[in-house]
Amino acid sequence: MLNETQKRITRYGSAREALADKIRYVRDWPEEGVLFEDLTPVLADADAFQVVVDELSDACRRLGAEMIGGLDARGFLLGSAVAYNLGLGILAIRKKGKLPPPVVTEEYSLEYGAAALEIPADGQDVHGVKVVLVDDVLATGGTLVAARRLIEHAGGQVVGNVVVLEVPELGGRDRLSDLPLVVINE
């Protein structure tokens, strides 16, 4: 699916086709029994990257995005391109300790410990802004849930989640069931 902002034709008819052609599969990484889907080759190929960004952009537009929230770190790459494509701003949602103070912080649990996300407390106002969260992969959903709480704590409204890939057996979709979820590789 190509959108009206596209400036050139790619060799791919859809993001799904590009992902099937370009994803690199790495067995037993980062741990035994895991099949890691590496998006790096997708991002490095101009045609594949363009069609993926176009479909992410279409989804964010349909969800009514006024700002894009890109999750650290691949969500920055994808979210920035989407925001540019749509003429919107990008809110970089960082891992704890990467931003200078003052920050707004949201801690959350992982299957192997705890983590935290942060956004700047000054210099940008998300109060009342409709934010669509963009990330590369939906796994357990913990990071997207924490990002939503962070945006809401800062006064913004998360209106949807848009990701490239999903690991369905980890159940992340269930944790996000009260908001629209778009997985472009479905």
Protein Blocks (a to p, Z undefined) as FASTA:
>chain_A
ZZfkbcbdcfbfbfklmmmmmoccdehiabehiacddfklmmmpmklmmmmmmmmmmmmm
mnopabdcdddfklmmmmmmmmmmnopacdddddehiaccdddddddddfkbccdddddf
ehiafehiacddddfbdcklmmmmmmmmmmmmnopacfbdcdfbdcfknommmmmmmpcc
ddfkZZ
